[in-house]
């Protein structure tokens, strides 16, 4: 194995660890979404809140330091939010 191949292998291992953290974080997020959904149901509040989505998009854009573009990150979050809406409690 060449030095370049070793470096690629090393970087891929780092990506695998980051992916594990992302999966864990997304599942933690999903659990909290379900808790909020239950609370909203108990409180008679609407499940969907478009203002909250706009807040999320504003926050991720403000925290984004790149190299991902804001639009790309927003697309990722739109997919995440769509998956969260499809969760069944």
MOPAC internal coordinates of N, CA, C and O (Angstrom, degrees):
PM7 1SCF
backbone

  N    0.0000 0     0.00 0     0.00 0    0    0    0
  C    1.4499 1     0.00 0     0.00 0    1    0    0
  C    1.5333 1   108.37 1     0.00 0    2    1    0
  O    1.2310 1   120.83 1   -47.47 1    3    2    1
  N    1.3251 1   116.02 1   132.53 1    3    2    1
  C    1.4663 1   121.05 1  -179.42 1    5    3    2
  C    1.5288 1   110.57 1   -77.64 1    6    5    3
  O    1.2310 1   121.08 1   -12.15 1    7    6    5
  N    1.3185 1   115.53 1   167.85 1    7    6    5
  C    1.4659 1   120.05 1   176.90 1    9    7    6
  C    1.5329 1   111.22 1   -61.54 1   10    9    7
  O    1.2310 1   121.19 1   141.79 1   11   10    9
  N    1.3298 1   115.32 1   -38.21 1   11   10    9
  C    1.4761 1   119.23 1   179.27 1   13   11   10
  C    1.5305 1   109.74 1   -64.33 1   14   13   11
  O    1.2310 1   120.63 1   135.98 1   15   14   13
  N    1.3166 1   116.41 1   -44.02 1   15   14   13
  C    1.4646 1   120.09 1   179.28 1   17   15   14
  C    1.5343 1   111.11 1   -63.49 1   18   17   15
  O    1.2310 1   120.90 1   140.60 1   19   18   17
  N    1.3313 1   115.89 1   -39.40 1   19   18   17
  C    1.4702 1   119.55 1   177.92 1   21   19   18
  C    1.5276 1   110.94 1   -63.58 1   22   21   19
  O    1.2310 1   120.56 1   138.98 1   23   22   21
  N    1.3253 1   116.54 1   -41.02 1   23   22   21
  C    1.4655 1   119.90 1   179.81 1   25   23   22
  C    1.5263 1   110.54 1   -66.59 1   26   25   23
  O    1.2310 1   120.69 1   139.10 1   27   26   25
  N    1.3306 1   116.28 1   -40.90 1   27   26   25
  C    1.4709 1   119.91 1   177.44 1   29   27   26
  C    1.5300 1   109.74 1   -61.83 1   30   29   27
  O    1.2310 1   120.69 1   135.53 1   31   30   29
  N    1.3185 1   116.28 1   -44.47 1   31   30   29
  C    1.4698 1   120.41 1   179.02 1   33   31   30
  C    1.5274 1   110.86 1   -60.21 1   34   33   31
  O    1.2310 1   120.74 1   136.93 1   35   34   33
  N    1.3170 1   116.20 1   -43.07 1   35   34   33
  C    1.4643 1   121.35 1   178.11 1   37   35   34
  C    1.5287 1   111.21 1   -61.36 1   38   37   35
  O    1.2310 1   120.64 1   133.19 1   39   38   37
  N    1.3253 1   116.37 1   -46.81 1   39   38   37
  C    1.4699 1   120.17 1  -179.38 1   41   39   38
  C    1.5289 1   110.85 1   -65.36 1   42   41   39
  O    1.2310 1   120.24 1   144.84 1   43   42   41
  N    1.3296 1   117.15 1   -35.16 1   43   42   41
  C    1.4710 1   119.44 1   177.46 1   45   43   42
  C    1.5265 1   111.61 1   -67.46 1   46   45   43
  O    1.2310 1   120.56 1   146.68 1   47   46   45
  N    1.3140 1   116.53 1   -33.32 1   47   46   45
  C    1.4714 1   119.64 1   175.31 1   49   47   46
  C    1.5307 1   110.30 1   -65.00 1   50   49   47
  O    1.2310 1   120.76 1   141.54 1   51   50   49
  N    1.3194 1   116.16 1   -38.46 1   51   50   49
  C    1.4724 1   120.03 1   176.77 1   53   51   50
  C    1.5235 1   109.95 1   -63.90 1   54   53   51
  O    1.2310 1   120.55 1   136.49 1   55   54   53
  N    1.3301 1   116.56 1   -43.51 1   55   54   53
  C    1.4658 1   120.40 1   177.93 1   57   55   54
  C    1.5264 1   110.53 1   -60.44 1   58   57   55
  O    1.2310 1   120.40 1   138.38 1   59   58   57
  N    1.3286 1   116.84 1   -41.62 1   59   58   57
  C    1.4717 1   120.17 1   178.80 1   61   59   58
  C    1.5267 1   110.95 1   -60.50 1   62   61   59
  O    1.2310 1   119.97 1   139.72 1   63   62   61
  N    1.3244 1   117.67 1   -40.28 1   63   62   61
  C    1.4755 1   120.64 1   178.67 1   65   63   62
  C    1.5268 1   110.58 1   -67.85 1   66   65   63
  O    1.2310 1   120.57 1   140.16 1   67   66   65
  N    1.3144 1   116.51 1   -39.84 1   67   66   65
  C    1.4754 1   119.82 1   177.21 1   69   67   66
  C    1.5274 1   109.58 1   -63.49 1   70   69   67
  O    1.2310 1   120.04 1   138.02 1   71   70   69
  N    1.3321 1   117.52 1   -41.98 1   71   70   69
  C    1.4669 1   120.70 1   178.17 1   73   71   70
  C    1.5288 1   111.20 1   -60.58 1   74   73   71
  O    1.2310 1   120.54 1   139.96 1   75   74   73
  N    1.3270 1   116.58 1   -40.04 1   75   74   73
  C    1.4725 1   119.87 1   177.58 1   77   75   74
  C    1.5263 1   110.47 1   -60.45 1   78   77   75
  O    1.2310 1   120.59 1   137.64 1   79   78   77
  N    1.3380 1   116.47 1   -42.36 1   79   78   77
  C    1.4702 1   120.40 1   179.35 1   81   79   78
  C    1.5269 1   110.80 1   -66.35 1   82   81   79
  O    1.2310 1   120.79 1   141.01 1   83   82   81
  N    1.3383 1   116.09 1   -38.99 1   83   82   81
  C    1.4677 1   119.43 1   178.25 1   85   83   82
  C    1.5216 1   110.99 1   -62.83 1   86   85   83
  O    1.2310 1   120.78 1   136.34 1   87   86   85
  N    1.3211 1   116.12 1   -43.66 1   87   86   85
  C    1.4685 1   120.30 1   179.83 1   89   87   86
  C    1.5277 1   110.14 1   -62.37 1   90   89   87
  O    1.2310 1   120.73 1   134.25 1   91   90   89
  N    1.3288 1   116.21 1   -45.75 1   91   90   89
  C    1.4553 1   120.38 1   179.07 1   93   91   90
  C    1.5356 1   110.25 1   -61.84 1   94   93   91
  O    1.2310 1   120.27 1   135.80 1   95   94   93
  N    1.3115 1   117.08 1   -44.20 1   95   94   93
  C    1.4579 1   121.30 1  -179.97 1   97   95   94
  C    1.5201 1   112.37 1   -64.59 1   98   97   95
  O    1.2310 1   120.36 1   138.94 1   99   98   97
  N    1.3258 1   116.92 1   -41.06 1   99   98   97
  C    1.4663 1   120.07 1   179.16 1  101   99   98
  C    1.5207 1   111.16 1   -66.08 1  102  101   99
  O    1.2310 1   120.40 1   140.69 1  103  102  101
  N    1.3226 1   116.85 1   -39.31 1  103  102  101
  C    1.4578 1   119.06 1   177.96 1  105  103  102
  C    1.5286 1   111.32 1   -69.50 1  106  105  103
  O    1.2310 1   119.86 1   143.32 1  107  106  105
  N    1.3196 1   117.87 1   -36.68 1  107  106  105
  C    1.4692 1   120.50 1   174.02 1  109  107  106
  C    1.5277 1   109.60 1   -61.70 1  110  109  107
  O    1.2310 1   120.97 1   137.21 1  111  110  109
  N    1.3293 1   115.74 1   -42.79 1  111  110  109
  C    1.4630 1   120.37 1   179.21 1  113  111  110
  C    1.5196 1   110.77 1   -61.84 1  114  113  111
  O    1.2310 1   120.69 1   137.41 1  115  114  113
  N    1.3278 1   116.28 1   -42.59 1  115  114  113
  C    1.4676 1   120.98 1  -179.56 1  117  115  114
  C    1.5307 1   111.20 1   -62.19 1  118  117  115
  O    1.2310 1   120.31 1   140.32 1  119  118  117
  N    1.3242 1   117.00 1   -39.68 1  119  118  117
  C    1.4778 1   120.09 1   178.20 1  121  119  118
  C    1.5247 1   110.82 1   -61.56 1  122  121  119
  O    1.2310 1   120.54 1   138.42 1  123  122  121
  N    1.3195 1   116.58 1   -41.58 1  123  122  121
  C    1.4696 1   120.47 1   179.87 1  125  123  122
  C    1.5228 1   110.51 1   -68.76 1  126  125  123
  O    1.2310 1   120.41 1   140.71 1  127  126  125
  N    1.3356 1   116.81 1   -39.29 1  127  126  125
  C    1.4672 1   120.47 1   176.57 1  129  127  126
  C    1.5255 1   110.11 1   -57.63 1  130  129  127
  O    1.2310 1   120.60 1   137.36 1  131  130  129
  N    1.3313 1   116.46 1   -42.64 1  131  130  129
  C    1.4710 1   119.80 1   179.65 1  133  131  130
  C    1.5287 1   110.89 1   -65.45 1  134  133  131
  O    1.2310 1   120.35 1   141.84 1  135  134  133
  N    1.3217 1   116.93 1   -38.16 1  135  134  133
  C    1.4718 1   119.78 1   177.14 1  137  135  134
  C    1.5240 1   110.77 1   -63.08 1  138  137  135
  O    1.2310 1   120.42 1   135.44 1  139  138  137
  N    1.3250 1   116.80 1   -44.56 1  139  138  137
  C    1.4660 1   121.03 1   178.97 1  141  139  138
  C    1.5207 1   110.03 1   -63.52 1  142  141  139
  O    1.2310 1   120.59 1   139.04 1  143  142  141
  N    1.3293 1   116.48 1   -40.96 1  143  142  141
  C    1.4651 1   120.25 1   179.36 1  145  143  142
  C    1.5356 1   110.56 1   -60.21 1  146  145  143
  O    1.2310 1   120.77 1   136.96 1  147  146  145
  N    1.3359 1   116.12 1   -43.04 1  147  146  145
  C    1.4659 1   119.79 1   178.68 1  149  147  146
  C    1.5322 1   110.84 1   -63.42 1  150  149  147
  O    1.2310 1   120.67 1   137.94 1  151  150  149
  N    1.3286 1   116.33 1   -42.06 1  151  150  149
  C    1.4645 1   120.02 1   179.43 1  153  151  150
  C    1.5263 1   111.29 1   -63.91 1  154  153  151
  O    1.2310 1   120.69 1   138.94 1  155  154  153
  N    1.3335 1   116.29 1   -41.06 1  155  154  153
  C    1.4667 1   120.10 1   178.21 1  157  155  154
  C    1.5219 1   110.38 1   -62.77 1  158  157  155
  O    1.2310 1   120.77 1   139.06 1  159  158  157
  N    1.3176 1   116.13 1   -40.94 1  159  158  157
  C    1.4705 1   119.69 1   179.16 1  161  159  158
  C    1.5296 1   110.23 1   -63.54 1  162  161  159
  O    1.2310 1   120.75 1   137.04 1  163  162  161
  N    1.3299 1   116.16 1   -42.96 1  163  162  161
  C    1.4702 1   120.13 1   178.82 1  165  163  162
  C    1.5233 1   111.12 1   -64.28 1  166  165  163
  O    1.2310 1   120.51 1   143.29 1  167  166  165
  N    1.3212 1   116.63 1   -36.71 1  167  166  165
  C    1.4524 1   121.70 1  -177.52 1  169  167  166
  C    1.5173 1   113.79 1   -87.10 1  170  169  167
  O    1.2310 1   120.47 1   179.60 1  171  170  169
  N    1.3395 1   116.72 1    -0.40 1  171  170  169
  C    1.4627 1   120.06 1  -179.50 1  173  171  170
  C    1.5199 1   112.96 1    68.18 1  174  173  171
  O    1.2310 1   120.48 1  -152.94 1  175  174  173
  N    1.3097 1   116.69 1    27.06 1  175  174  173
  C    1.4624 1   121.07 1  -179.25 1  177  175  174
  C    1.5244 1   110.81 1   -94.85 1  178  177  175
  O    1.2310 1   120.10 1   -27.31 1  179  178  177
  N    1.3228 1   117.42 1   152.69 1  179  178  177
  C    1.4698 1   119.14 1   177.63 1  181  179  178
  C    1.5362 1   110.85 1   -64.73 1  182  181  179
  O    1.2310 1   121.16 1   -38.86 1  183  182  181
  N    1.3164 1   115.38 1   141.14 1  183  182  181
  C    1.4675 1   120.64 1  -179.12 1  185  183  182
  C    1.5263 1   110.92 1   -69.16 1  186  185  183
  O    1.2310 1   120.72 1   133.89 1  187  186  185
  N    1.3128 1   116.22 1   -46.11 1  187  186  185
  C    1.4637 1   121.06 1  -176.30 1  189  187  186
  C    1.5227 1   110.30 1   -90.82 1  190  189  187
  O    1.2310 1   121.04 1   -49.20 1  191  190  189
  N    1.3302 1   115.62 1   130.80 1  191  190  189
  C    1.4638 1   121.91 1   179.26 1  193  191  190
  C    1.5302 1   108.45 1  -131.22 1  194  193  191
  O    1.2310 1   120.39 1   -82.60 1  195  194  193
  N    1.3390 1   116.87 1    97.40 1  195  194  193
  C    1.4707 1   119.00 1  -177.01 1  197  195  194
  C    1.5284 1   112.55 1   -61.48 1  198  197  195
  O    1.2310 1   119.89 1   151.76 1  199  198  197
  N    1.3468 1   117.82 1   -28.24 1  199  198  197
  C    1.4687 1   119.78 1   178.24 1  201  199  198
  C    1.5206 1   110.84 1   -63.93 1  202  201  199
  O    1.2310 1   120.37 1   143.09 1  203  202  201
  N    1.3482 1   116.90 1   -36.91 1  203  202  201
  C    1.4641 1   121.17 1   179.67 1  205  203  202
  C    1.5232 1   110.28 1   -64.60 1  206  205  203
  O    1.2310 1   120.71 1   139.68 1  207  206  205
  N    1.3244 1   116.25 1   -40.32 1  207  206  205
  C    1.4750 1   118.40 1   177.39 1  209  207  206
  C    1.5219 1   111.07 1   -61.18 1  210  209  207
  O    1.2310 1   120.58 1   137.05 1  211  210  209
  N    1.3188 1   116.50 1   -42.95 1  211  210  209
  C    1.4680 1   119.61 1   179.14 1  213  211  210
  C    1.5334 1   110.41 1   -63.09 1  214  213  211
  O    1.2310 1   120.77 1   141.61 1  215  214  213
  N    1.3396 1   116.14 1   -38.39 1  215  214  213
  C    1.4754 1   119.50 1   176.56 1  217  215  214
  C    1.5296 1   110.67 1   -60.76 1  218  217  215
  O    1.2310 1   120.96 1   136.07 1  219  218  217
  N    1.3307 1   115.78 1   -43.93 1  219  218  217
  C    1.4745 1   120.15 1  -179.76 1  221  219  218
  C    1.5248 1   109.87 1   -61.07 1  222  221  219
  O    1.2310 1   120.35 1   133.80 1  223  222  221
  N    1.3312 1   116.94 1   -46.20 1  223  222  221
  C    1.4664 1   120.22 1  -179.23 1  225  223  222
  C    1.5304 1   111.15 1   -62.67 1  226  225  223
  O    1.2310 1   120.78 1   140.23 1  227  226  225
  N    1.3289 1   116.10 1   -39.77 1  227  226  225
  C    1.4704 1   119.47 1   178.21 1  229  227  226
  C    1.5290 1   111.16 1   -64.69 1  230  229  227
  O    1.2310 1   120.72 1   138.28 1  231  230  229
  N    1.3387 1   116.24 1   -41.72 1  231  230  229
  C    1.4614 1   120.12 1  -178.79 1  233  231  230
  C    1.5258 1   111.70 1   -66.19 1  234  233  231
  O    1.2310 1   120.41 1   136.02 1  235  234  233
  N    1.3414 1   116.81 1   -43.98 1  235  234  233
  C    1.4731 1   117.92 1  -178.41 1  237  235  234
  C    1.5289 1   110.44 1   -67.19 1  238  237  235
  O    1.2310 1   120.79 1   144.73 1  239  238  237
  N    1.3153 1   116.09 1   -35.27 1  239  238  237
  C    1.4624 1   119.20 1   178.43 1  241  239  238
  C    1.5343 1   110.14 1   -66.24 1  242  241  239
  O    1.2310 1   120.52 1   139.45 1  243  242  241
  N    1.3299 1   116.61 1   -40.55 1  243  242  241
  C    1.4635 1   120.65 1  -179.79 1  245  243  242
  C    1.5305 1   111.52 1   -67.56 1  246  245  243
  O    1.2310 1   120.31 1   147.88 1  247  246  245
  N    1.3320 1   117.01 1   -32.12 1  247  246  245
  C    1.4642 1   120.91 1  -177.64 1  249  247  246
  C    1.5254 1   113.15 1   -88.62 1  250  249  247
  O    1.2310 1   120.73 1   166.16 1  251  250  249
  N    1.3203 1   116.21 1   -13.84 1  251  250  249
  C    1.4618 1   120.03 1  -175.73 1  253  251  250
  C    1.5254 1   111.29 1   -69.37 1  254  253  251
  O    1.2310 1   121.18 1   -59.14 1  255  254  253
  N    1.3281 1   115.35 1   120.86 1  255  254  253
  C    1.4653 1   120.48 1   177.94 1  257  255  254
  C    1.5283 1   111.47 1  -111.00 1  258  257  255
  O    1.2310 1   120.67 1  -169.41 1  259  258  257
  N    1.3488 1   116.33 1    10.59 1  259  258  257
  C    1.4486 1   120.50 1   178.13 1  261  259  258
  C    1.5140 1   113.76 1    75.77 1  262  261  259
  O    1.2310 1   119.72 1    -7.03 1  263  262  261
  N    1.2837 1   118.13 1   172.97 1  263  262  261
  C    1.4572 1   127.20 1    15.36 1  265  263  262
  C    1.5371 1   114.80 1   -82.73 1  266  265  263
  O    1.2310 1   119.47 1   178.45 1  267  266  265
  N    1.3278 1   118.61 1    -1.55 1  267  266  265
  C    1.4569 1   118.64 1   176.81 1  269  267  266
  C    1.5273 1   109.41 1   -68.68 1  270  269  267
  O    1.2310 1   120.60 1   -40.68 1  271  270  269
  N    1.3282 1   116.46 1   139.32 1  271  270  269
  C    1.4570 1   121.19 1   174.66 1  273  271  270
  C    1.5252 1   108.85 1   -75.52 1  274  273  271
  O    1.2310 1   120.61 1   -28.37 1  275  274  273
  N    1.3392 1   116.45 1   151.63 1  275  274  273
  C    1.4636 1   121.23 1   179.11 1  277  275  274
  C    1.5245 1   111.68 1   -54.88 1  278  277  275
  O    1.2310 1   120.26 1   137.16 1  279  278  277
  N    1.3298 1   117.11 1   -42.84 1  279  278  277
  C    1.4681 1   119.78 1  -179.06 1  281  279  278
  C    1.5269 1   111.58 1   -62.67 1  282  281  279
  O    1.2310 1   120.63 1   141.50 1  283  282  281
  N    1.3355 1   116.39 1   -38.50 1  283  282  281
  C    1.4624 1   119.61 1   178.95 1  285  283  282
  C    1.5261 1   110.31 1   -66.41 1  286  285  283
  O    1.2310 1   120.73 1   136.36 1  287  286  285
  N    1.3222 1   116.20 1   -43.64 1  287  286  285
  C    1.4612 1   120.41 1   178.98 1  289  287  286
  C    1.5255 1   111.08 1   -64.89 1  290  289  287
  O    1.2310 1   120.76 1   141.43 1  291  290  289
  N    1.3230 1   116.14 1   -38.57 1  291  290  289
  C    1.4668 1   119.88 1   176.88 1  293  291  290
  C    1.5341 1   109.89 1   -61.80 1  294  293  291
  O    1.2310 1   120.48 1   140.41 1  295  294  293
  N    1.3275 1   116.69 1   -39.59 1  295  294  293
  C    1.4705 1   120.24 1   177.80 1  297  295  294
  C    1.5185 1   111.69 1   -62.63 1  298  297  295
  O    1.2310 1   120.67 1   139.67 1  299  298  297
  N    1.3189 1   116.32 1   -40.33 1  299  298  297
  C    1.4703 1   120.41 1   177.50 1  301  299  298
  C    1.5256 1   109.50 1   -62.27 1  302  301  299
  O    1.2310 1   120.96 1   134.91 1  303  302  301
  N    1.3401 1   115.77 1   -45.09 1  303  302  301
  C    1.4668 1   119.50 1  -178.62 1  305  303  302
  C    1.5229 1   112.15 1   -68.85 1  306  305  303
  O    1.2310 1   120.05 1   146.50 1  307  306  305
  N    1.3220 1   117.51 1   -33.50 1  307  306  305
  C    1.4657 1   118.96 1   175.49 1  309  307  306
  C    1.5204 1   109.82 1   -60.96 1  310  309  307
  O    1.2310 1   120.40 1   139.24 1  311  310  309
  N    1.3381 1   116.84 1   -40.76 1  311  310  309
  C    1.4668 1   120.34 1   177.92 1  313  311  310
  C    1.5274 1   110.65 1   -65.92 1  314  313  311
  O    1.2310 1   120.49 1   137.94 1  315  314  313
  N    1.3301 1   116.67 1   -42.06 1  315  314  313
  C    1.4686 1   120.44 1   178.69 1  317  315  314
  C    1.5297 1   110.05 1   -62.01 1  318  317  315
  O    1.2310 1   120.32 1   132.59 1  319  318  317
  N    1.3206 1   116.99 1   -47.41 1  319  318  317
  C    1.4662 1   120.22 1  -178.66 1  321  319  318
  C    1.5202 1   111.04 1   -63.61 1  322  321  319
  O    1.2310 1   120.36 1   142.95 1  323  322  321
  N    1.3226 1   116.91 1   -37.05 1  323  322  321
  C    1.4642 1   120.66 1   176.90 1  325  323  322
  C    1.5315 1   110.04 1   -61.62 1  326  325  323
  O    1.2310 1   120.43 1   135.58 1  327  326  325
  N    1.3277 1   116.79 1   -44.42 1  327  326  325
  C    1.4758 1   120.52 1   178.85 1  329  327  326
  C    1.5294 1   110.64 1   -64.33 1  330  329  327
  O    1.2310 1   120.46 1   141.65 1  331  330  329
  N    1.3230 1   116.72 1   -38.35 1  331  330  329
  C    1.4668 1   119.98 1  -179.62 1  333  331  330
  C    1.5297 1   110.49 1   -65.59 1  334  333  331
  O    1.2310 1   120.58 1   142.69 1  335  334  333
  N    1.3472 1   116.49 1   -37.31 1  335  334  333
  C    1.4663 1   119.62 1   178.75 1  337  335  334
  C    1.5182 1   111.52 1   -65.64 1  338  337  335
  O    1.2310 1   120.39 1   151.12 1  339  338  337
  N    1.3301 1   116.86 1   -28.88 1  339  338  337
  C    1.4678 1   121.24 1  -177.92 1  341  339  338
  C    1.5273 1   112.88 1   -82.05 1  342  341  339
  O    1.2310 1   120.26 1   173.73 1  343  342  341
  N    1.3357 1   117.11 1    -6.27 1  343  342  341
  C    1.4677 1   119.36 1  -179.89 1  345  343  342
  C    1.5181 1   110.91 1   -64.36 1  346  345  343
  O    1.2310 1   121.25 1   -38.38 1  347  346  345
  N    1.2961 1   115.22 1   141.62 1  347  346  345
  C    1.4665 1   120.23 1   173.28 1  349  347  346
  C    1.5112 1   107.98 1  -106.55 1  350  349  347
  O    1.2310 1   121.05 1   -42.39 1  351  350  349
  N    1.3183 1   115.60 1   137.61 1  351  350  349
  C    1.4649 1   117.92 1   179.37 1  353  351  350
  C    1.5079 1   111.73 1   -85.32 1  354  353  351
  O    1.2310 1   120.10 1   180.00 1  355  354  353

